[in-house]
Amino acid sequence: IMGRKANSNDIFRIMGASSHCKDEREEHDYYATHPKAVEMLLELEKFDKNILEPCCGEGHISNVLEQHGHTVTSFDLIDRGYGTGGIDFLKYDVPFDGDIVTNPPYEMAQDFVEHAMDIVTDGHKIAMFLKLTFLEGNRRREMYRKYPPKVVYVSSDRLACGKNGDFYKRNEDGTIKTDSKGNPVEIGSAVCYCWYVWEKGYKGDTIVKHFN
């Protein structure tokens, strides 16, 4: 960037590391998964007791999984005070005998899917919370031929990811906005999110279902 020192947001913008606009983009693509989206997933799918969450952030996915009795290995490239920080999943080559549930940085999501397929053992699941538009693209088409998702669960009512882990609208003083009944007002979303579920070894057609 000419004339000044580039900061980390500039670098991520140049690299196209997020599909959010400049004003909305959170550093390092940190858009947390709403815990209720995880609760809904657990109503739709059964998972192994052992689960890996390689983009754990502040634990929004991991906490729900643990509350449902799963043993969760949680880490992230960025240390946000939960799990183990400083671990790059794409360089994590330890075979994992369990399932993977995560919300990866969108621009690296295909790499995450393919790497997850490399390290999980046969019959285990990979569930990723991704945009509906993840179905698009020539490069992804080749991935889907090799690794067809077993199920794609499309959210019929928009679920928002929380920028910097915040899911609520705020007043000017930073307090959470409430409605006429005193309930906190959640941030809306213009994006359709889905749970994509792969099962290692599955070779059939992809089933599309709606939830929420």
C-alpha positions in Angstrom: 0.0 0.0 0.0 1.7 3.1 -1.2 2.5 6.0 1.1 1.9 4.4 4.4 2.5 1.3 6.4 0.0 -1.5 5.8 -1.9 -2.8 8.8 -3.3 -6.3 9.2 -6.7 -5.3 7.9 -5.2 -3.9 4.7 -3.2 -7.2 4.2 -6.3 -9.3 4.7 -8.3 -7.0 2.3 -5.6 -7.4 -0.4 -5.6 -11.1 0.0 -9.4 -11.3 -0.2 -9.4 -13.1 3.1 -13.1 -12.3 3.8 -16.3 -11.6 1.8 -17.3 -8.9 4.3 -16.9 -5.3 3.2 -14.0 -3.1 4.5 -16.1 -1.5 7.2 -17.6 -4.8 8.4 -14.6 -7.0 8.3 -13.2 -8.3 11.5 -9.5 -8.9 11.8 -8.5 -12.5 11.0 -12.1 -13.3 9.8 -13.5 -13.6 13.3 -17.2 -14.1 12.9 -18.4 -16.4 15.7 -21.1 -19.1 15.3 -24.2 -18.5 17.3 -24.6 -21.2 20.0 -28.2 -21.8 18.9 -26.9 -22.8 15.4 -24.9 -25.5 17.2 -27.9 -26.6 19.2 -29.9 -27.0 16.0 -27.1 -29.0 14.4 -27.1 -31.5 17.3 -30.9 -32.0 16.8 -30.1 -32.9 13.2 -27.0 -35.0 13.4 -25.4 -37.5 15.9 -21.6 -37.0 16.4 -18.8 -39.0 17.8 -18.0 -38.4 21.5 -14.6 -37.0 20.4 -14.7 -33.8 18.4 -12.1 -31.5 17.0 -12.8 -27.7 16.8 -9.8 -26.1 15.0 -11.3 -22.6 14.8 -12.5 -22.4 18.3 -12.4 -18.6 18.8 -14.0 -17.9 22.2 -15.6 -21.3 22.4 -19.0 -20.7 20.9 -19.2 -24.1 19.2 -17.0 -26.0 21.7 -19.0 -25.0 24.8 -22.3 -26.3 23.3 -20.7 -29.5 22.3 -19.2 -30.0 25.7 -22.6 -29.3 27.3 -23.9 -32.2 25.3 -21.3 -34.6 26.6 -18.7 -34.4 23.9 -15.0 -34.3 24.5 -13.7 -31.4 22.4 -10.2 -30.7 21.3 -10.2 -26.9 20.8 -7.6 -24.8 19.2 -7.2 -21.8 16.9 -4.5 -19.9 14.9 -5.4 -16.8 17.0 -5.4 -17.0 20.8 -8.7 -15.5 22.0 -8.5 -16.9 25.5 -10.1 -20.2 24.8 -8.5 -23.5 23.9 -5.0 -23.5 22.6 -3.8 -20.6 20.4 -1.2 -20.6 17.7 -2.1 -23.8 15.9 -2.6 -23.7 12.2 -5.1 -26.4 11.3 -3.8 -26.6 7.7 -0.4 -27.6 9.1 -2.0 -30.0 11.7 -1.2 -33.4 10.4 -2.2 -35.6 13.4 -4.8 -38.2 12.4 -8.0 -37.6 14.3 -10.2 -40.5 15.3 -13.4 -38.5 15.8 -15.5 -35.9 14.1 -14.7 -32.2 13.2 -17.2 -29.4 13.8 -16.2 -25.9 13.0 -16.8 -22.5 11.2 -13.6 -21.9 9.2 -12.5 -18.6 7.6 -14.6 -18.5 4.5 -11.9 -17.9 2.0 -9.9 -20.9 3.3 -13.0 -23.1 3.8 -12.2 -25.5 0.9 -8.7 -26.0 2.1 -10.1 -26.8 5.6 -12.6 -29.3 4.1 -9.9 -31.1 2.1 -7.5 -31.1 5.0 -10.1 -32.4 7.4 -10.8 -35.2 5.0 -7.1 -36.1 5.1 -6.8 -36.4 8.9 -10.1 -37.9 10.0 -10.6 -41.7 9.9 -13.1 -43.5 7.7 -16.8 -43.1 8.7 -16.3 -39.9 10.7 -18.1 -36.7 10.0 -17.0 -33.2 9.2 -19.6 -30.4 9.8 -18.9 -26.8 8.8 -21.0 -23.7 9.1 -20.7 -22.0 5.8 -22.6 -19.7 3.4 -25.0 -21.1 0.9 -22.6 -19.6 -1.8 -20.0 -22.2 -0.8 -21.9 -24.5 -3.3 -20.6 -22.3 -6.1 -17.3 -22.3 -8.1 -15.4 -24.4 -10.5 -12.7 -25.3 -8.0 -15.3 -26.4 -5.5 -17.1 -28.4 -8.1 -14.1 -30.6 -8.4 -13.9 -30.9 -4.6 -17.6 -31.9 -4.5 -17.0 -34.6 -7.1 -14.3 -36.1 -4.9 -15.9 -35.3 -1.5 -19.7 -35.0 -1.9 -21.4 -33.7 1.3 -23.7 -36.3 2.8 -26.2 -33.5 3.8 -26.5 -29.8 3.4 -28.8 -28.2 6.0 -30.0 -24.8 4.7 -31.2 -22.4 7.3 -34.6 -21.1 6.2 -34.5 -18.3 8.8 -31.3 -16.3 8.6 -28.7 -17.0 11.3 -26.2 -14.3 11.9 -22.5 -14.8 12.7 -21.3 -12.5 15.5 -18.6 -10.0 14.5 -16.0 -10.2 17.2 -18.3 -12.7 19.0 -21.1 -10.2 19.5 -24.6 -11.2 18.4 -26.6 -8.2 19.7 -27.4 -4.7 18.5 -25.8 -2.0 20.6 -26.8 1.5 21.7 -24.4 4.4 21.3 -23.1 3.8 24.8 -22.3 0.2 24.0 -25.2 -1.4 26.0 -27.3 -4.1 24.3 -30.5 -2.8 22.7 -33.7 -4.3 24.0 -37.2 -4.6 22.5 -40.5 -3.4 24.1 -40.5 -6.5 26.4 -36.9 -6.0 27.5 -35.5 -8.8 25.4 -32.1 -8.3 23.8 -32.2 -7.6 20.1 -30.1 -9.8 18.0 -28.2 -8.7 14.9 -29.9 -9.7 11.6 -28.2 -11.3 8.7 -28.4 -10.8 4.9 -26.4 -14.0 4.4 -27.9 -17.5 4.2 -25.8 -20.0 6.2 -25.8 -23.8 6.1 -24.4 -26.7 7.9 -22.4 -28.8 5.5 -21.9 -32.4 6.7 -19.4 -34.8 5.1 -18.8 -38.4 6.1 -15.4 -39.8 5.1 -15.9 -42.5 2.5 -19.4 -41.4 1.5 -19.9 -41.5 -2.3 -23.6 -41.0 -2.8 -25.7 -38.0 -3.8 -25.9 -34.9 -1.5 -29.2 -34.5 0.3 -30.5 -30.9 0.9 -32.7 -30.3 3.9 -34.0 -27.1 5.5 -33.9 -26.3 9.2 -34.7 -23.4 11.5 
